[in-house]
Amino acid sequence: MHIEPGLVDGTKIVLSYATAAASLGYAAKLSLDMVRKEGVAALLLRSLFTIALVFCFFEVLPHHPVGVSEVHLILGTTLLLLFGAAPAAIGLAGGLLVQGLFFAPFDLPQYGMNVTTLLVPLFATAALARRVIPANVAYVDLRYGQALKLSVAYQGGIVLWVGFWALYGGGLEVSNLASIGSFGVAYMSVVLAEPLIDLAVLAVAKTLHRLKGTLVVEPRLHNAA
């Protein structure tokens, strides 16, 4: 989902600063809400885990350039279910920043677009989770259909944002539209894999009873709301 350098440039890139500021501001609000509920230690510990994981997702897992961007296995819903919305948001923003600072400085000008593309779908997916997962169901007991809905929401949101930035920067030229289409088709294939990964990770988490009630994971992971 990395926006290609030069796709949005000049004065147009200012919009990405505004969307990133709004996204990071909402992430800060979620973080404050979590601190009030669970404490600073829980936020910091889970955020460190998510930053490290996101960095690995970007640098270690396979990723391929397709069309206007790259196809990554980001596992945003996995982070959301294991660690909660605030740590997941910090992890996505932080992991992306670490990668840019130390391994891909050419991506830093696009940081605002990329962080918006990652965070806004995450927030939408968190809202959807509250609707599709009954209050009496712990995350470790999710069914495939529920996990699929979350994955479609997150990955679909990423495709929509990448498409928006590509249209915003490159216009309606046929070549640009074809690149957006090829990226969208390739990226949505991740939807087939992510729910299975989510369920596999949740199945492992269900067996790790020592994690229940600790600062390491989201309380909803093992408990009903």
N, C-alpha and C positions, 0 to 999 in steps of 0.2 A: 503494500500500500504506500510505499515511498513515492511521493510526487517527484517526477523527473526534474532535475535542475533546468531552469530556463523556461519551463512550461508556463509559469506565472511569474512575471517580472515587472520591473518598473513600478509605477504607482499602484498597479493592481494588487501587488503583494501586501499593501497596507491592510486590505480586508482580512488577511490571514492573522495579522496581529490582533485585530479586534475579536475574531472568533476564538483565537487561542486564549486571549485574556478572559473572555466569558467562560470558556471551558475550564480553565484553571481556577477561576474564581468559584465556580460551582463545586469543583473538586475540593477546594479549601473549605467550603461550607460543609460538605459531607464529612471532611476530616474533623472539623470542630464538633459536629454532631456526634461522631464516633468517640472523640475524646471525652465528651460529657457523659457518654453512656458506658464506655469500656476503659477509659484511661489512656494516657499518652503512651505508655509502654506497649499496649496492644497495637496501636497505630504504627509506632516506629518499627516494631518487630515484624509485623506483617508487610509493611512497606519495603523493608530491606529484602525480604523474601521475594516479593513481586518484582522489584527492580532487577534483582539478579536473574530471575526467571525470564523476564521480558528481554533482557540483554541476550540471554542464551537463545531465546526464540528467534531473535533477529540475526544473530551471528553464527549460531551453530546449526539450527534446523535448516533444511533445504529451502532455498528461495530462488525464484527465477523471474527475470524481467519479461513481462508480457504487456504489449501495448503501451499505455501511458504510464504504467507503474510496475511494481513488482508483486508477485504472489508470495505471501508469507503465511505460515501457520502460527497465528498470533495467540490463539487459545484464550481470547478475552473472556468468554463465558466460564471457562475453567477457573480463571483467576477470580472472577466475580463470585462464584459458588464457594470456592475454598476460603477466600480471604475477605470478602465483602467489597462493596462498591468503592469506598474511599481508598483502601490499600491498592485495589486493582487500578484505580485511576492514577495514583501516585506511581505505581510500578510501570504503567504504560508510558507516562510522561517522563519519568526518571530513566527508565531503560532506554528509551529513544534518545534522550539527551546524552547519556553516557556513550551510546554508540556513535552519535554525531561528534562528540568532543574528541574521542580517542581513536575511532576507526573510520568514520565517514564524514570528515569536516565539510565536504561538498554538499552534504544534506542539511547543514545548519540553516542556510537561508530559507529552506522549506519547512523548518521546524514548526512554525505556526500552523501551516496547512496540515502537516502530518499529525500533530498532536490533536488538532480539532477532529481529524478523520478517525482517530482512535477513541477519543473520549466521548464525543457526542453519542455515537452508537452504544457505547458502554452504559451511559446514563439511561438511554431509551430501553436497553435490555434489562437493566435493573428495575425500571418501572414495570416492564412487561412481566418480569418474574413475580412481582407482587400480585399480578392478576392471574397468571396461569398456574402458579404453585399454591395449592390450598394451604391455609395457615396451619393445619394439623399435620403437614408433611415436612419432614426434615429433608434437606437437600440430598443426603445420601440415599434417599428412597425415591428419587426422581425416576420417571419412566422415560423411554426413548422419545416419545412424542413431545413431552415437555422440554426435554433437552434440545430437540430439533427446532422447536419454536424459538428458543433463545438463540440458537446458533444462526437461524435464518435472520433474526432481527439484527444480530450484531454484524454478521458478514454482509448482509444486505445493506446495512447502514454504511459500512465502509465503502462498498461499491458505489452507492449513491453519492457519497462525499467526494470520492476520487473522480467520478463523472462530473460533478459540479465544478471542481477545480480545473479539470481538463477543458470543459466548455467555457469556463470563465477566462482561462488563459489562451486557449487555442481556437475558440469559435466553432462555427458549424461546418468547417471544411470536411469533405468526405473522408479524407485520411485520418483526421482527428476522431471523427465518429466511429470509424472502423477500429481504431486503436482502443477507444473506450469500450466498444463492444467485445473485442477479443479479451480485454482485461476482465470485464464483467463475467464472461462465460468461464474463464479460467479460475477466477477467484471464487465463484459460487460453488465450484467443485469442492472447496474446503468444507462446505456445509455438510457434505456426505460423511466426512471423516470426523469433524469436531464433536458431534453428539456421541459417537462411539468412544472417543477419547475421554469426554466428560464422564460418561457412565463408568468407564474403566477406572478412572481416577477416583470417582466417588465410591466405587466398590472397594478399592483399596483403603480409602479413608474410613469406610464403615468398619473395617477390621481393626483399625488403629484406635482402640478404645482409650488409650492414654492421652490422645489429643483432645478428647471431649472435656470441655470446660476450661481449656488452657487458653493462653493469650495467642497461641500460634495460629488458630483458625477462627473463621467466622462462627459465632455461636449457633446460627441457624443450620450449620452443616450437619450437626448431630441432633438438633432439637427442633421441635415444632415452634412456631412463632409464639 
